[in-house]
Amino acid sequence: MIPGGGRRALVALLAVAAVAVSGCNDKGGGASGDPGKDTGAGSVAGLPVTHFESGLKPDAPTPSIDVKNADGGEDDKLATAAIDDVQTYWNEHLPADFGQQFEPVKSLLSYDSQTDTEKTGCGSVKKLVNAFYCSVDDSVAWDRGVLLPMLRQRFGPMSVVVVLAHEFGHAVQYRLGDKANMTKSTPTVVKEQQADCFAGGYFRWVAENKSKYYQVSTSEGLNQVMAAMFLIRDQAGTSGADRGAHGTAFDRTFAFQTGFEKGPKECAAMNTENVKARLTERPFDKGDTGKGDAKFNDQAVELLKKSLDEAFKGAGVAGPEITDGGSCQTTPPASYCPNDNTVAIDLSKLSQLAQPIDREAEMKGEDPGGMGDFAAFSEVASRYALGIQKGVGASIDNANAGLRTACLVGAWAAFTNRPGDLRLSAGDLDEAIADLLQPESLISADVNGKRPDSGFDRVESLRRGYLEGSSVCSKQYA
C-alpha cells in the first residue's frame, strides 16, 4: 500500500447493515450446482466440500497417446494422463457448447530443459523451463526435468495437471478462433486469462468425478491448484499491456474460478474489452519508491484505522479501536475483542508479516520471508470488519462469518483503490491471496480463528467483495 497522497472524498460502503441477524440462519451451501445460489462455507460453487487425496485414481488406465521423447517417469505419466483427460473433456464440450467437433493436437513433446535441444515449430526447448502450446505445428510440450517436478513436489500432482490444462486451453482457442474472440491482435493477457478459465472448466468436470484418470477434492486438492497458480503469477508492477503478461494471482484465480463456476461458454465470451475492464495488473505508481510495500508501524496503523472508519461509515455503528496489545489475544497477531470493541494487535509480528515477499526465494521453494504489507493490513482489517458485523447484529462465529469477513476486506480494498491517505498498490491483492492460502490466515477467519477448509472459497469471497462491493457479502454469506 502507498501512504500519503492527500484526502479523498468520504465514500461509504453501501449495504453493510444488510448483514444483520435476520439472515444469519441461512448457512448457505448445498449441491444444486448453481454457483449463484450455492455460495458459502458448506459448498464450493455448488459442490460439497470434500477431503481426500487428489491425483491419479488408483484404477486409472494407461494413456495410449504418443509423446515424443517421453522417459516414462512420474511426471511424464502425470502429463500424458492430463493431456488424454483434457482431450476427453473437450471431445465432449466442443460439440455440446460450440457445435464443433474436436480434433486432438498433432504432436506432444516431453523434454528435459537441463539437457535436451528438441525443437517444435516455435523453436528450441534448450534451457526452457516451461510448458507451452505452439500453434505453428499444433503441439503441446512440457519440461519434465525442472518445471513439472518442482510443481509436483511443492503443490502435489494436480498442479502439473492445471498447467497442462491451461496450455491445452490455448489449443482450444486455436480451434475456436472467432468463437472465442481470438484474433491476431488479441492481447496476450486476454489469451492467458481465457486459457486459465478453460482450465477451470476442466477442473469442475474432474471435481464432479467425470474423469477416468484424476480425482480432486474441493478442499485440499483445489487449495494446491490455487497455490500453484499463485506461484506462476506475474511479477508485481507488471503492466497488463506488456507483451507476455499473464496476469496477477488475483486475475488468474478469477479466470480459473470463472471457468470452474460457469463453464467454457463463459470463458469463450472473454474478450479484450471485458478482461481489461476488471484486470488488476498494472505498473507501480510514479513516486512509489517502496514498490508497493510500506512499513507496518504506528503511523501505518493510524492510517489504516482512518481508512477503515471512512470505508465502513455507512454501517452506522462505532468502529473498533486498534491497540498494540489489549484485553484479548485470541487470534494473534490480530484479535477482535467483543467485550470492549477493540482490535488487539501484535505490532512486531505484523511487521514481520508485512515484509516484502522474496520472489527469488519463493521460486526456489525456500521461505519467502513476509507476505507483504497488504497481508498485514488485511489481517487487521478482517478483525475490524468483525466489529462492524457485531455492531449491526450479525453473528461473528457461525459457518459463514469468515467468508463474509473476507468479502468485506475485499470491499474495503476496493475502497482504497483511489488516491488517499492509504492507497492500494500494484501487487497488494496478490499479497492478500498469498495470506488467504496459508492455513493460519486470519483474513477469512471468524472471531475464534476458524476458517473455511476451501481455499477456493476463501479467495472467491475476497474477490467478490472487491469486484462487487459490500452488499454481496451479506447476500452470499448470510
N, C-alpha and C positions, 0 to 999 in steps of 0.2 A: 504494500500500500504506500501511497505517497502523502506525507503530511504537508500541511500548508496549502496555499493557493487561494485564500480568501473565503468568505462566507458564501453559501448558496441559499437559494430560496427554500423555505421550510415546506417540504412536500411530504405530507404524512402518508404512510402506507394505509391503504384502504381495507376495510372489512376485517381487521384483526379481531374485532369484537365478535365476529361470527364463530369463533372457536369456543363460544360459551357452552356451558354444561348441557344445554338442550340436545346437542348432537353427540355427546360423548358415549352413549350406549352403543353406538354403531361401531363395531370393531373393524369393519372392512373385511376384505378377503373373500374367499370363495374360489370357485374354479370354473366359472361360466365361460371364461375365455374372452371376456370383454374388458380390455385394458382400461377403457374409460371409466368403468364402474368398479372393477376389482383391483383397487389400489389400496394397500395398507399392509400392516405387519403380518397379516395372515396369508398373503399371496404375493406372487411375483408376476405381474402383468396377467393375472387371471389363473396362473398355475400355482399349485400348492408349493409351500416351502419344503424342500426335500434335502435329506442328508445321506449321502453315500459316496463311495469312491468314484470319481469321474475318470473317464478314459476309455480304452478299448473294452468292449464287452468280453466276458470270458469265452463266449462261444462265437466271437467274431470270425467270419470267414477270411481266407487269404485272398487278397485282391488279384485279379487276373490281368491287370493292365500292365503295359510295358513302360519301364522307366530306364532311360539311358544312364549308364554309369552308376547304378544303384549298388550299394555294398551289402544290402541285406541286414544292416544293423537296426537298432531300436528306432532311431529317428527316421530312417527311410521307411520302416514299417508304418510308423505313425503318419508320415506324409503321404505315402501311397494309399493307405486306407482313407485318409482325409479327402484326397482327390477323387477317389472312386465314389466315396459317400456324397460329396458335394455334387458330383455329376449326376448321381441318382436323384438328389434333391431337385436339381434344375431340369432333369428329364421329366419330372412331374410338374414343376411350376412354370416353365416357359410356355408349354401348351395351355395350361389351365389359366394362367394370369395374363398371358400376352398373345395367345393364339399362334404360337410359333414353335416349330419342332426344334428340339435341342440337338446340337452337334458337338461331340466331345472335342477337346483340344487336340491338335495334331501331334504334339510331342511333349514329353516330360523329361526333365533333366535333373539328376541329383549330382551335386559336386561338393568337393572339399575346398573351401576358399584358401586354405593354407598351402595346397599343393597343386590343384587342378588348373588347367588352362583351356577347358572346353569352351566352345563358342555357341551362342544362339544367334538368331537374326539381329539381336540387339548388342552383340559384341562379346568379348571375352569375360569369363567369370573369375579370372585371376584376381585374388585378394578381395573379392566382392562378398562381403558379409551381408547377405541379403536373401530375400525371396522375391520373385517378380514374375509378371506376365509380360510376354513380348508379343505384340500384335503383328510384327513383321513376319514371323513364322508360326504364329498362333501356338506359343509354347508357354509352359509354366516351369520354372526352375527354382531350386532351393539349395541353400548351403547347409549340408549335413555335418560339416566339420566344426563350425563355430556357432552359427546362429541358432539352429534347432536344438543342439544340446544345451546351450545356455538358457533358452526359454524353458525347455522341459525340466531342467534341474531346479530352476528358480520358481517356476509357476505351475509345474505339472504338465501332463501330456496335452490337455486341451488348449494350452497356449500355442502349441505347434499347430493345432487344428484351426484356430482362429486366424493365424497368419496365412495359412493356405486357403482358407475360405475367403479371406479378403482378396488375395491375389486372383483367385478364380472369379471373384466379382468383376474384376477388370475384363476377364474373358467374356463374361455375360454382357458387359457394356458394349464390347466389340460386336457381339452378335445382335444386340437390340438396336444399336445405332440411335436413330432419332426417337425411337420408342422410349429410350432412356435419356433423352435430351442431350445426347452426346454428339458433338461436332469437333472439327479440328481446332476450333477456338475456345473450347470449354476449358476453363482454368483447372490446373492440376488439383487444387484443393477440393473442387467440386467432384472430380472423378474419385478422389480418395474418400470423401465423405460418403459417396454413394456405394463404393465398394465395402466400406465399414458397415453400412446399412444392410447390404446384401448378406454379409457375414452374419449379422444379427438375425435375419430371417431364417437362415440355415440353422442357427443355434436354437431357435424356437422349435424347429422341426425335430432336432435332436432331443431337446428337453421334453417334448411330447412323446418320446420313445418310438419315433418312427424310423430311426437309423438302425441299420443292421450291424454297424461297426461300433458306434460310440454311445456312451451314456454320460449325461452331465447333470449334476444336482443343481438346483436353483439357489443353493446357498454357497457352500464352499467351492463348488465347481465354477459357477459364474463369477464368484469373487476372484478366482485365479485368472479367469479370462479378462476381467476388468483391470486387474493389476498388470497384466501383460500389455494391455492397450495403453495403460498409463505410462509404462516404461518407454514405449515407442512413440510417444508424443513428440511434437516439435519443440525445439528449444524455446524457452520464454523469450519474448521480444521479436520472434519471427513474424513477418507480415504475411497475412493470408494471400497477398498478391504476389508473393515470391514464387518464382518458378521452383517447383518441387515441394511446396508447402503441403503438408498432410493434415494439419490441424492440431490444436491443443488437445490435452487429455479430455477437457470438458467437451470440445467439439466432437472428438472421436467417439467418446462414450455416448454422447447424444445420438449420433448417427447409428451406432450399434443398437442402442435401445429402441430407436425408432423402428428398425427392421425387426427386432425381436417382438415388439408390441403390435406392429401394424402390417408387416409383411412386405414382399418385394414390390408390389404395386406402388406403395408409398415411397419406397426407395427410388424407383424409376421416375417418380414425379419430382425428385430433387433436380434443381437447375441452378444456374448462376445467380439468378435473382433471389430465390428463396434461401439458398445456402448463405450467400453473403449477408442477407438481412439478419441472420442470427449468429453468424460466425464471431467468436470471441478473440480469434487470433489477430494480434496487432503488435506493431513495434512499441518499444518503450517511449514514453513521452519525452519531449525535449526537456533537458534540465534534470532528468531523473538520474542523478549520479549514483544512486543506490541500486539501479537496475531492478526496481520494483520492491526492494526489501528495505524496510525501515527498522530502526532499533525498537525493541519492545521494552520500554521503560515507563517511568511515572508519567512523563509527558504524553507518551503514546496512549496510555490508559485514559488520561483525561480527554484526549481527542476521541477515543473510542466511545467513552461514556456520552460525550456530547452528540456524536453521530447516532448512537442508538436511541438516545432521548428524542432526537429530531425525527428519526425514522418511524418510531412507534408512538408518536404523539397522538395519532388518530385513535389509538385504543382507549384513550380517556382514563388511564389508570397510572399510578405512580410507578416509574421505572425503578429497578433495584439500584442501590448504591454499589459501587465496586471498591472493595477494600483489599489491601495486601495483608493476608491473614484474615482473621474474622471468627465468627461464632461457630462455624462448622467447616469441616474439611472432609466431606463425604465422598466427593469425586475429584480428588486432586488431579491436575493443578488448578482446577476451577470448579467451584461448588456453588449451587444455588441454595440459600438458606431461607426456607419459607417463614421461619419464626420472626425474623426481622427484615425480610425482603431485601437481602443483600447478596452479592456475589463475592465470595471469598476466593482470592486468587493467591497462587504462589508465584510471585513475580520472577524469581530466579529460575524456576523450572520452565515457565512460559518463555522466558528469554532464550533458554536453550532450544526449546521447540521452534522458536522464531528464527533460528539461524538458517541461512540460505541452504538449499539442497546442493550438495556436492555432486554435480551431474557426472563427473568423471568416475567418482567412487560408485555412484549408483549403477552406471553401465557395467562396472566390473563386478557387481554383486556385493560390494562392500557397504559398510554403514555410511549412508549419505549425510550423516550429521543431523541437522534440523530438518524441519518440513517447510520452512519459510514463514515469513511474518504473518501472512494471512491465515495460516493454520492456527497460530496462537490467537489472533484476533477472533477467528470464527469459534474457537472453543469457548472463549469468554462470552461472545455474542450469543451462543447457544444457551448458556446459563442465564443470561439476561432475558432471553426470549421465554424461558420457563417462568420468570417472574411476571412477565406480561400476561402469559396464559393463565397463571394462577389468579392474577388480578381480575380477569374477565370471567372467571368461574370455570375454566376448563381443567380437566384432570391433567396432572403432570406426571402420572405414574401408570397410565394404562397402556394397552398394547401399541397404540399409535402415537403416543406422546413424543417419542423420539423422532419419528418421521416428520411429524408436524413441526417439531423444533428445527430440524434440518431444513425444512421447507422455508420457515421464517428466516433462518440465517441466509438462505438464498435470496429471499426478497430483500433483506437488508443489504446484501452485496450489490443487488441491482440499484438500490437507492444511493449507494456510494459511487456508482459508476458515472460520476459527473464532477465538475470542479467543486472543490470544497475543502474543509479542514482536514478531511481524511478521504482519500480518493482511491478507488480500485485501480490497480496497475496491471500491466501485462503479466501473465503468469500466476496471478493471485488465485483464480478459480481452480487452477491445477493444484495449487498448494492445499486448497480445501479438499479436493478429491483425494490427494495423497493421504491426508489425515483421515478422511472418511473410510478408506480401505484398510486402515490399521485396526486391529482387534480391540485396542483400548481407546479409540477415538471417542470424544465427548460430543461431537457436532450432532450426531443423531441419537444421543442417549437421553433417557428420561431423567428425572431428578435423582434417581438412585444409581445412575450409571449404566442401566440396562439398555442395550441397543439391539435392533433387529439383526437376525443372523445374515440376512441377504445384503451383500454389498451393492448389488444391483438396485435394490430398493433405496438404500441409503443415498447413493449417488443420484438416483432419479428424483428423490424428494428435494434435494438441494437444487437440482437443475430446474425443476418445475417452479419452485419459488422464485428463482432468478428470472426465468423467462415469462412466467405467467402472473407473478405478483402474489401478495399475501392471501388473497381471497381463496385461491386454490388450496391453500394449506388447510383451511378448515373444511372445505368441501370434500377433499380427498382423504384427509387423515383425521376424521372426526373421532 
